[in-house]
């Protein structure tokens, strides 16, 4: 998606879905796959708004993640090329989930040769909900085209985009196969699975 757009927006003004990829991802293991989840502090009974979501550092999540990554990837062909960044990343505490996500996204994007600029939705002070919110962001960034993930088909209203003269496109992703360290292939792992197993060929594979 980054390769196809001129600007990425970190949608940090909405409440989190705690079961989404906003705070977790999957890695390949000898027996299949497992979740790596970043624990966050809840805002009372509700999930927090993304830009203020705090990481729960009392859970020891960083050590758990790093041990799981080492166990699964330490012998992967290209692990040592990226080890320094991730070892440093997991050695430091993180206050904000947004900071965690942005730091990781920017690092992986750089390794894939992607230089797409990014902004935070909160900088734009958008108004509305769901489709109206996205259209207000499009207006404030002078966007004529909006590229969405496919799951948003469940709630976006294409007729509103058409009325505002904004072309709506849903990203369709055909998952490539590549060499994983363990037998069999599991799709939709974290991008680190691709990096650790294929190195500088990752961008071409995508």
MARBA-3410 file (N, C-alpha, C, O; in Angstrom, 1 decimal):
206
0.8,-1.2,0.0,0.0,0.0,0.0,0.9,1.3,0.0,0.5,2.2,-0.7 ~ 2.0,1.2,0.8,2.8,2.4,0.8,3.4,2.7,-0.6,3.6,3.9,-0.9 ~ 3.7,1.7,-1.3,4.3,1.9,-2.7,3.3,2.6,-3.6,3.7,3.3,-4.5 ~ 2.0,2.4,-3.3,1.0,2.8,-4.3,0.5,4.2,-4.0,-0.3,4.8,-4.8 ~ 0.8,4.8,-2.8,0.2,6.1,-2.4,1.3,7.2,-2.3,2.5,6.9,-2.2
0.8,8.4,-2.3,1.7,9.6,-2.2,1.9,10.0,-0.7,2.8,10.7,-0.4 ~ 0.9,9.6,0.1,0.9,10.0,1.5,0.2,9.0,2.4,-0.9,8.5,2.0 ~ 0.8,8.6,3.5,0.2,7.7,4.4,-0.3,8.5,5.7,0.5,9.4,6.1 ~ -1.4,8.2,6.2,-1.9,8.8,7.4,-2.0,7.8,8.5,-2.6,6.7,8.4 ~ -1.3,8.1,9.6,-1.5,7.3,10.8,-2.8,7.8,11.5,-2.9,8.9,12.0
-3.8,6.9,11.5,-5.1,7.3,12.0,-5.1,7.1,13.5,-5.5,6.1,14.1 ~ -4.6,8.1,14.2,-4.4,8.1,15.6,-5.5,8.7,16.4,-5.3,8.9,17.6 ~ -6.6,9.1,15.8,-7.6,9.8,16.5,-8.8,9.0,16.8,-9.8,9.5,17.4 ~ -8.8,7.7,16.5,-9.9,6.8,16.8,-9.6,5.8,17.9,-8.4,5.6,18.3 ~ -10.6,5.2,18.5,-10.4,4.2,19.5,-9.9,2.9,18.9,-10.2,2.6,17.8
-9.0,2.3,19.6,-8.4,1.1,19.2,-9.3,-0.1,19.1,-10.3,-0.2,19.9 ~ -9.0,-1.0,18.2,-9.6,-2.3,18.3,-8.6,-3.2,18.9,-7.6,-3.6,18.2 ~ -8.8,-3.7,20.1,-7.7,-4.4,20.8,-7.5,-5.8,20.2,-6.5,-6.4,20.6 ~ -8.3,-6.2,19.3,-8.1,-7.5,18.7,-7.5,-7.4,17.3,-7.4,-8.4,16.5 ~ -7.2,-6.2,16.9,-6.7,-5.9,15.6,-5.1,-6.0,15.5,-4.5,-6.2,16.5
-4.6,-5.7,14.3,-3.1,-5.7,14.2,-2.5,-4.4,14.7,-1.3,-4.1,14.5 ~ -3.3,-3.5,15.3,-2.8,-2.3,15.8,-1.8,-2.5,17.0,-1.0,-1.7,17.3 ~ -2.0,-3.7,17.6,-1.0,-3.9,18.8,-0.5,-5.3,18.8,0.1,-5.8,19.8 ~ -0.7,-6.1,17.7,-0.1,-7.4,17.6,0.2,-7.8,16.2,-0.3,-7.3,15.2 ~ 1.0,-8.9,16.1,1.3,-9.5,14.8,1.8,-10.9,15.0,2.0,-11.3,16.2
2.0,-11.6,13.9,2.3,-13.0,14.0,3.7,-13.3,13.5,4.2,-12.7,12.6 ~ 4.4,-14.3,14.2,5.7,-14.7,13.7,5.6,-16.2,13.5,4.8,-16.9,14.1 ~ 6.5,-16.7,12.7,6.6,-18.1,12.3,7.4,-18.8,13.4,8.4,-18.3,13.8 ~ 6.9,-20.0,13.8,7.6,-20.8,14.9,7.8,-22.2,14.3,7.3,-22.5,13.3 ~ 8.6,-23.0,15.0,8.8,-24.4,14.5,7.5,-25.2,14.4,7.5,-26.1,13.6
6.5,-24.8,15.2,5.3,-25.6,15.2,4.1,-24.9,14.4,3.0,-25.4,14.4 ~ 4.4,-23.7,13.9,3.3,-23.0,13.2,3.5,-21.5,13.3,4.4,-21.0,12.7 ~ 2.7,-20.8,14.1,2.9,-19.4,14.3,2.4,-19.0,15.7,1.7,-19.8,16.4 ~ 2.7,-17.8,16.1,2.3,-17.3,17.4,2.1,-15.8,17.3,2.7,-15.1,16.5 ~ 1.2,-15.3,18.2,1.0,-13.8,18.3,2.1,-13.2,19.2,2.5,-13.8,20.2
2.6,-12.0,18.8,3.3,-11.1,19.6,2.4,-9.9,19.9,2.1,-9.2,18.9 ~ 2.0,-9.7,21.1,1.0,-8.7,21.4,1.7,-7.7,22.4,2.3,-8.0,23.4 ~ 1.5,-6.4,22.1,1.9,-5.3,23.0,0.8,-5.0,23.9,-0.3,-4.6,23.5 ~ 1.0,-5.2,25.2,-0.1,-4.9,26.2,-0.3,-3.4,26.4,0.7,-2.6,26.4 ~ -1.6,-2.9,26.4,-1.9,-1.5,26.6,-2.7,-1.3,27.8,-3.5,-2.3,28.2
-2.7,-0.2,28.4,-3.5,0.2,29.6,-4.9,0.7,29.0,-4.9,1.5,28.2 ~ -5.9,0.1,29.6,-7.3,0.5,29.1,-7.7,1.9,29.7,-7.2,2.3,30.7 ~ -8.6,2.5,29.0,-9.1,3.8,29.4,-10.5,3.5,30.1,-11.5,3.6,29.4 ~ -10.4,3.1,31.4,-11.6,2.7,32.0,-12.2,1.4,31.4,-11.4,0.5,31.3 ~ -13.4,1.4,31.0,-14.0,0.2,30.4,-13.9,0.2,28.9,-14.2,-0.8,28.3
-13.3,1.3,28.3,-13.2,1.4,26.9,-11.8,1.2,26.5,-10.8,1.4,27.2 ~ -11.6,0.8,25.2,-10.3,0.8,24.6,-9.9,2.2,24.4,-10.7,3.1,24.1 ~ -8.6,2.5,24.5,-8.1,3.9,24.5,-8.1,4.4,23.0,-8.0,3.7,22.1 ~ -8.1,5.8,22.9,-7.8,6.4,21.6,-6.4,6.2,21.3,-5.5,6.3,22.2 ~ -6.1,5.9,20.1,-4.8,5.4,19.7,-3.7,6.4,20.1,-2.6,5.9,20.6
-3.8,7.7,19.9,-2.7,8.6,20.2,-2.4,8.7,21.6,-1.3,9.2,22.0 ~ -3.3,8.3,22.5,-3.0,8.3,24.0,-2.8,6.9,24.6,-2.7,6.8,25.8 ~ -2.9,5.9,23.8,-2.8,4.5,24.3,-1.4,4.3,24.9,-0.3,4.6,24.3 ~ -1.3,3.9,26.2,-0.1,3.7,26.9,0.3,2.2,26.9,-0.6,1.4,27.1 ~ 1.6,1.9,26.7,2.0,0.6,26.8,2.1,0.2,28.3,2.6,1.0,29.1
1.7,-1.0,28.6,1.8,-1.6,29.9,3.2,-2.2,30.1,3.3,-3.4,29.8 ~ 4.1,-1.5,30.6,5.5,-2.0,30.7,5.7,-2.9,31.9,6.8,-3.5,32.0 ~ 4.7,-3.1,32.7,4.9,-3.9,33.9,4.7,-5.4,33.6,4.9,-6.3,34.4 ~ 4.4,-5.7,32.3,4.1,-7.1,31.9,5.4,-7.9,31.5,5.3,-9.1,31.3 ~ 6.5,-7.2,31.2,7.7,-7.8,30.7,7.5,-8.2,29.2,8.2,-9.2,28.8
6.7,-7.5,28.5,6.4,-7.9,27.1,7.6,-7.8,26.2,7.8,-8.7,25.3 ~ 8.5,-6.9,26.5,9.7,-6.7,25.6,10.6,-7.9,25.6,11.1,-8.4,24.6 ~ 10.8,-8.4,26.8,11.7,-9.6,27.0,11.0,-10.8,26.3,11.7,-11.6,25.7 ~ 9.7,-11.0,26.5,9.0,-12.1,26.0,9.1,-12.1,24.4,9.3,-13.1,23.8 ~ 8.9,-10.9,23.9,8.9,-10.7,22.4,10.3,-11.1,21.9,10.5,-11.9,20.9
11.3,-10.5,22.5,12.7,-10.7,22.0,13.1,-12.2,22.1,13.8,-12.7,21.2 ~ 12.7,-12.9,23.2,13.0,-14.3,23.4,12.3,-15.1,22.3,12.9,-16.1,21.7 ~ 11.1,-14.8,22.0,10.3,-15.5,21.0,11.0,-15.3,19.6,11.1,-16.2,18.8 ~ 11.4,-14.0,19.3,12.0,-13.7,18.0,13.4,-14.5,17.9,13.7,-15.0,16.8 ~ 14.1,-14.5,19.0,15.4,-15.2,18.9,15.2,-16.7,18.7,15.9,-17.3,17.9
14.2,-17.2,19.4,13.9,-18.7,19.3,13.6,-19.1,17.9,13.9,-20.1,17.4 ~ 12.8,-18.2,17.2,12.3,-18.5,15.9,13.2,-18.1,14.8,13.2,-18.8,13.7 ~ 14.0,-17.0,15.0,14.7,-16.5,13.8,16.2,-16.3,14.0,16.9,-15.9,13.0 ~ 16.8,-16.7,15.1,18.2,-16.4,15.3,19.1,-17.1,14.2,20.1,-16.6,13.9 ~ 18.6,-18.2,13.7,19.3,-19.0,12.7,18.8,-18.7,11.3,19.2,-19.4,10.3
17.9,-17.7,11.2,17.4,-17.4,9.8,18.5,-16.8,9.0,19.4,-16.1,9.6 ~ 18.5,-16.9,7.7,19.7,-16.5,6.9,20.1,-15.0,7.0,21.3,-14.7,7.0 ~ 19.2,-14.1,7.2,19.5,-12.7,7.3,19.2,-12.0,8.6,19.2,-10.8,8.7 ~ 19.0,-12.8,9.6,18.7,-12.3,10.9,19.7,-11.3,11.4,19.3,-10.2,11.9 ~ 21.0,-11.6,11.3,22.0,-10.7,11.9,22.1,-9.4,11.2,22.6,-8.4,11.8
21.6,-9.3,10.0,21.6,-8.0,9.3,20.6,-7.0,9.9,20.8,-5.8,9.8 ~ 19.6,-7.5,10.6,18.6,-6.6,11.2,18.6,-6.7,12.7,17.9,-5.9,13.4 ~ 19.4,-7.6,13.3,19.4,-7.8,14.7,19.6,-6.6,15.5,19.0,-6.4,16.6 ~ 20.6,-5.7,15.1,21.0,-4.6,15.9,19.8,-3.7,16.2,19.6,-3.2,17.4 ~ 19.0,-3.4,15.2,17.8,-2.5,15.4,16.8,-3.1,16.4,16.4,-2.5,17.4
16.5,-4.4,16.2,15.4,-5.0,17.1,15.9,-5.2,18.5,15.2,-5.1,19.4 ~ 17.2,-5.6,18.6,17.7,-5.8,20.0,17.7,-4.5,20.7,17.4,-4.5,21.9 ~ 18.1,-3.4,20.1,18.0,-2.1,20.7,16.6,-1.7,21.0,16.3,-1.1,22.1 ~ 15.7,-1.9,20.0,14.3,-1.6,20.2,13.7,-2.2,21.4,13.0,-1.6,22.2 ~ 14.0,-3.5,21.6,13.4,-4.3,22.7,14.1,-4.0,24.0,13.7,-4.5,25.1
15.2,-3.3,24.0,15.9,-3.1,25.3,15.5,-1.8,25.9,15.9,-1.6,27.1 ~ 14.7,-1.0,25.3,14.3,0.3,25.8,12.8,0.3,26.1,12.0,-0.3,25.3 ~ 12.4,0.9,27.2,10.9,1.0,27.5,10.2,1.9,26.5,10.9,2.8,26.0 ~ 8.9,1.7,26.3,8.1,2.5,25.4,6.9,3.0,26.1,6.2,2.2,26.7 ~ 6.7,4.2,26.0,5.5,4.8,26.7,4.2,4.7,25.9,3.2,4.4,26.4
4.3,4.9,24.6,3.2,5.0,23.7,3.1,3.9,22.7,4.1,3.5,22.1 ~ 1.9,3.3,22.5,1.8,2.3,21.5,2.0,2.9,20.1,2.5,2.2,19.2 ~ 1.5,4.1,19.9,1.7,4.8,18.6,3.2,4.9,18.3,3.6,4.7,17.2 ~ 4.0,5.2,19.3,5.5,5.3,19.1,6.0,3.9,18.7,6.9,3.9,17.8 ~ 5.6,2.9,19.3,6.0,1.5,19.0,5.7,1.2,17.5,6.6,0.8,16.8
4.4,1.5,17.1,4.0,1.2,15.7,4.8,2.0,14.7,5.3,1.5,13.7 ~ 4.9,3.3,14.9,5.5,4.2,14.0,7.0,3.9,13.8,7.5,3.9,12.7 ~ 7.7,3.6,14.9,9.1,3.3,14.8,9.3,2.0,14.0,10.2,2.0,13.2 ~ 8.5,1.0,14.3,8.6,-0.3,13.5,8.3,-0.1,12.1,8.9,-0.6,11.2 ~ 7.2,0.6,11.8,6.7,0.8,10.4,7.8,1.5,9.6,8.1,1.2,8.5
8.3,2.6,10.2,9.3,3.4,9.5,10.6,2.6,9.2,11.2,2.7,8.2 ~ 11.0,1.8,10.2,12.2,1.0,10.0,12.0,0.0,8.9,12.9,-0.1,8.0 ~ 10.9,-0.8,8.9,10.7,-1.8,7.9,10.5,-1.1,6.5,11.0,-1.6,5.5 ~ 9.8,0.0,6.5,9.6,0.7,5.2,11.0,1.1,4.6,11.2,0.9,3.4 ~ 11.9,1.5,5.5,13.2,1.9,5.0,14.0,0.7,4.4,14.6,0.8,3.4
13.9,-0.4,5.1,14.5,-1.6,4.6,14.0,-2.1,3.3,14.7,-2.7,2.5 ~ 12.7,-1.8,3.0,12.1,-2.1,1.8,12.3,-1.0,0.7,11.7,-1.2,-0.4 ~ 13.0,0.0,1.0,13.2,1.1,0.0,12.0,2.0,-0.2,11.9,2.6,-1.2 ~ 11.1,2.1,0.8,9.9,2.9,0.7,10.1,4.2,1.4,10.5,4.2,2.6 ~ 9.9,5.3,0.7,10.1,6.6,1.2,8.9,7.5,1.3,8.9,8.7,1.4
7.7,6.8,1.3,6.4,7.5,1.3,6.3,8.4,2.5,6.5,7.9,3.6 ~ 6.0,9.7,2.4,5.8,10.5,3.6,4.6,10.1,4.4,3.7,9.5,3.8 ~ 4.6,10.5,5.6,3.5,10.1,6.5,3.1,11.3,7.4,4.0,12.1,7.8 ~ 1.9,11.4,7.8,1.4,12.4,8.7,0.5,11.7,9.7,0.0,10.6,9.5 ~ 0.2,12.4,10.8,-0.7,11.9,11.8,-2.1,12.6,11.6,-2.1,13.8,11.3
-3.1,11.8,11.7,-4.5,12.4,11.6,-4.7,13.5,12.6,-5.4,14.5,12.3 ~ -4.2,13.3,13.8,-4.4,14.3,14.8,-3.9,15.7,14.5,-4.3,16.7,15.0 ~ -2.9,15.8,13.6,-2.4,17.1,13.1,-3.4,17.8,12.3,-3.4,19.1,12.2 ~ -4.3,17.1,11.7,-5.3,17.6,10.8,-6.6,18.0,11.5,-7.5,18.7,10.9 ~ -6.8,17.5,12.7,-8.0,17.7,13.5,-9.2,17.4,12.7,-10.1,18.2,12.5
-9.3,16.1,12.2,-10.5,15.7,11.4,-11.7,15.6,12.2,-11.7,15.4,13.4 ~ -12.9,15.8,11.5,-14.2,15.7,12.1,-15.0,14.6,11.5,-14.7,14.2,10.4 ~ -16.0,14.1,12.3,-16.8,13.0,11.8,-16.4,11.7,12.2,-15.4,11.5,13.0 ~ -17.1,10.6,11.7,-16.8,9.3,12.1,-16.8,8.4,10.8,-17.5,8.8,9.8 ~ -16.1,7.3,10.8,-16.0,6.4,9.7,-15.8,7.1,8.4,-14.8,7.7,8.2
-16.7,7.0,7.4,-16.6,7.5,6.1,-16.4,9.0,6.2,-15.5,9.6,5.5 ~ -17.2,9.7,7.0,-17.1,11.2,7.0,-15.7,11.6,7.6,-15.2,12.6,7.1 ~ -15.2,10.9,8.5,-13.9,11.2,9.1,-12.8,11.0,8.0,-11.9,11.9,7.8 ~ -12.8,10.0,7.2,-11.8,9.8,6.2,-11.9,10.8,5.1,-10.9,11.3,4.5 ~ -13.2,11.2,4.7,-13.3,12.2,3.7,-12.8,13.5,4.2,-12.3,14.3,3.4
-13.0,13.8,5.5,-12.5,15.1,6.0,-10.9,15.1,5.9,-10.3,16.2,5.6 ~ -10.3,14.0,6.2,-8.9,13.9,6.0,-8.5,14.1,4.6,-7.5,14.7,4.3 ~ -9.2,13.4,3.7,-8.9,13.6,2.2,-9.0,15.1,1.8,-8.2,15.6,1.1 ~ -10.0,15.8,2.4,-10.2,17.2,2.0,-9.1,18.0,2.5,-8.5,18.9,1.8 ~ -8.6,17.7,3.8,-7.6,18.6,4.4,-6.2,18.2,3.8,-5.3,19.0,4.0
-6.1,17.1,3.2,-4.8,16.8,2.5,-4.9,17.0,1.0,-3.9,16.7,0.3 ~ -6.0,17.5,0.5,-6.3,17.7,-0.9,-6.1,16.4,-1.7,-5.5,16.4,-2.8 ~ -6.6,15.3,-1.2,-6.4,14.0,-1.8,-7.6,13.8,-2.8,-8.7,14.2,-2.5 ~ -7.3,13.3,-3.9,-8.3,13.0,-4.9,-8.6,11.5,-5.0,-9.5,11.0,-5.7 ~ -7.8,10.7,-4.2,-7.9,9.2,-4.3,-7.6,8.7,-2.9,-6.7,9.1,-2.2
-8.4,7.7,-2.5,-8.2,7.1,-1.2,-8.1,5.6,-1.3,-8.9,4.9,-1.9 ~ -7.0,5.1,-0.8,-6.7,3.6,-0.9,-6.9,3.0,0.5,-6.3,3.4,1.5 ~ -7.9,2.1,0.5,-8.3,1.5,1.7,-8.0,0.0,1.8,-7.8,-0.7,0.8 ~ -7.8,-0.5,3.0,-7.7,-2.0,3.2,-9.0,-2.6,2.9,-10.0,-2.0,3.0 ~ -9.0,-3.9,2.5,-10.2,-4.6,2.0,-11.3,-4.7,3.1,-12.5,-4.8,2.8
-10.9,-4.8,4.4,-11.9,-5.1,5.5,-12.8,-3.9,5.7,-13.9,-4.0,6.2 ~ -12.4,-2.7,5.2,-13.2,-1.5,5.4,-14.4,-1.5,4.5,-15.3,-0.7,4.6 ~ -14.5,-2.5,3.6,-15.7,-2.6,2.7,-17.0,-2.8,3.6,-18.1,-2.5,3.2 ~ -16.8,-3.3,4.8,-17.9,-3.6,5.7,-18.6,-2.3,6.3,-19.7,-2.3,6.7 ~ -17.9,-1.2,6.2,-18.5,0.0,6.8,-18.3,1.3,6.0,-19.1,2.3,6.2
-17.4,1.3,5.0,-17.3,2.5,4.2,-18.5,2.7,3.2,-19.1,1.7,2.8 ~ -18.9,3.9,2.9,-20.0,4.2,2.1,-19.4,4.9,0.8,-19.2,6.1,0.7 ~ -19.3,4.0,-0.3,-18.7,4.5,-1.5,-19.4,5.7,-2.1,-18.8,6.6,-2.8 ~ -20.8,5.8,-1.9,-21.5,6.9,-2.5,-21.1,8.3,-2.0,-21.2,9.3,-2.7 ~ -20.6,8.3,-0.7,-20.2,9.6,-0.1,-18.8,10.0,-0.7,-18.6,11.2,-1.0
-18.0,9.0,-1.0,-16.7,9.3,-1.7,-17.0,9.9,-3.1,-16.4,10.9,-3.5 ~ -17.9,9.2,-3.8,-18.3,9.7,-5.1,-18.9,11.1,-5.1,-18.5,11.9,-6.0 ~ -19.7,11.4,-4.1,-20.3,12.7,-4.0,-19.3,13.8,-3.8,-19.5,14.9,-4.2 ~ -18.2,13.4,-3.1,-17.1,14.4,-2.8,-16.0,14.4,-3.9,-15.1,15.2,-3.8 ~ -16.2,13.6,-4.9,-15.2,13.6,-6.0,-13.9,12.9,-5.6,-12.8,13.2,-6.2
-13.9,12.0,-4.6,-12.7,11.3,-4.2,-12.9,9.8,-4.7,-13.8,9.1,-4.3 ~ -11.9,9.4,-5.4,-11.9,8.0,-5.9,-11.5,7.0,-4.8,-10.5,7.2,-4.2 ~ -12.4,6.0,-4.6,-12.2,5.0,-3.5,-11.7,3.7,-4.1,-12.3,3.2,-5.1 ~ -10.6,3.2,-3.6,-10.0,2.0,-4.1,-9.7,1.1,-2.9,-9.2,1.5,-1.9 ~ -10.1,-0.2,-3.1,-9.7,-1.2,-2.0,-8.5,-2.0,-2.4,-8.5,-2.6,-3.5
-7.5,-2.0,-1.6,-6.3,-2.6,-1.9,-6.5,-4.2,-1.9,-7.0,-4.7,-1.0 ~ -6.1,-4.8,-3.0,-6.1,-6.2,-3.1,-4.7,-6.8,-3.1,-3.9,-6.4,-4.0 ~ -4.4,-7.6,-2.2,-3.1,-8.1,-2.0,-3.0,-9.6,-2.3,-3.7,-10.4,-1.7 ~ -2.1,-10.0,-3.2,-1.9,-11.4,-3.6,-0.6,-11.8,-2.9,0.5,-11.3,-3.2 ~ -0.7,-12.6,-1.9,0.4,-12.9,-1.0,1.4,-13.8,-1.7,1.1,-14.8,-2.3
2.7,-13.3,-1.8,3.7,-14.1,-2.4,4.2,-15.2,-1.5,4.0,-15.2,-0.3 ~ 4.8,-16.2,-2.0,5.5,-17.2,-1.2,7.0,-17.0,-1.2,7.5,-16.5,-2.2 ~ 7.7,-17.4,-0.2,9.1,-17.3,-0.1,9.6,-18.3,0.9,8.8,-19.1,1.5 ~ 10.9,-18.4,1.0,11.5,-19.4,1.8,11.4,-19.0,3.3,11.9,-18.0,3.7 ~ 10.7,-19.9,4.1,10.7,-19.7,5.5,11.7,-20.7,6.2,12.0,-21.7,5.6
12.1,-20.4,7.4,13.1,-21.3,8.0,12.6,-22.7,8.3,13.4,-23.6,8.2 ~ 11.3,-22.8,8.6,10.8,-24.1,9.0,9.9,-24.7,7.8,9.5,-23.9,7.0 ~ 9.8,-26.0,7.8,9.0,-26.6,6.7,7.6,-26.1,6.6,7.0,-25.8,7.6 ~ 7.1,-26.1,5.4,5.8,-25.6,5.1,5.8,-24.1,5.0,6.7,-23.5,5.5 ~ 4.7,-23.5,4.5,4.7,-22.1,4.3,3.4,-21.5,5.0,2.3,-22.0,4.8
3.6,-20.5,5.9,2.5,-19.9,6.6,2.4,-18.4,6.1,3.4,-17.7,6.2 ~ 1.3,-18.0,5.5,1.2,-16.7,5.0,0.7,-15.7,6.1,0.4,-16.1,7.2 ~ 0.8,-14.4,5.8,0.4,-13.3,6.6,1.1,-13.3,8.0,0.5,-13.1,9.0 ~ 2.4,-13.5,7.9,3.3,-13.3,9.1,3.7,-11.8,9.1,3.5,-11.1,8.2 ~ 4.3,-11.4,10.2,4.9,-10.1,10.3,5.9,-9.9,9.2,6.5,-10.9,8.7
6.1,-8.7,8.8,7.1,-8.4,7.8,8.5,-8.8,8.2,9.4,-9.0,7.4 ~ 8.8,-8.9,9.5,10.1,-9.3,9.9,10.4,-10.8,9.5,11.5,-11.1,9.3 ~ 9.3,-11.6,9.3,9.5,-12.9,8.8,10.1,-12.9,7.4,11.0,-13.6,7.0 ~ 9.6,-12.0,6.6,10.1,-11.8,5.2,11.6,-11.3,5.2,12.4,-11.7,4.5 ~ 11.8,-10.3,6.1,13.2,-9.7,6.1,14.2,-10.7,6.6,15.2,-10.8,6.0
13.9,-11.4,7.7,14.9,-12.3,8.3,15.2,-13.5,7.3,16.3,-14.0,7.4 ~ 14.2,-13.8,6.5,14.4,-15.0,5.7,14.9,-14.7,4.3,15.5,-15.5,3.6 ~ 14.7,-13.4,3.8,15.0,-13.1,2.4,15.9,-11.9,2.3,16.4,-11.7,1.2 ~ 16.2,-11.2,3.3,17.1,-10.0,3.2,16.7,-9.0,2.2,15.6,-8.5,2.1 ~ 17.7,-8.6,1.4,17.5,-7.5,0.4,16.7,-7.9,-0.7,16.4,-7.1,-1.6
16.2,-9.2,-0.8,15.3,-9.6,-1.8,13.8,-9.3,-1.5,12.9,-9.5,-2.3 ~ 13.6,-8.9,-0.2,12.3,-8.7,0.3,11.4,-7.8,-0.5,10.3,-8.1,-0.8 ~ 12.0,-6.7,-0.9,11.2,-5.7,-1.7,10.8,-6.3,-3.1,9.7,-6.1,-3.5 ~ 11.7,-7.0,-3.7,11.4,-7.6,-5.0,10.3,-8.7,-4.9,9.4,-8.8,-5.7 ~ 10.4,-9.4,-3.8,9.3,-10.5,-3.5,8.0,-9.9,-3.4,7.0,-10.4,-3.9
7.9,-8.7,-2.6,6.6,-8.1,-2.5,6.1,-7.5,-3.8,5.1,-6.9,-3.9
END
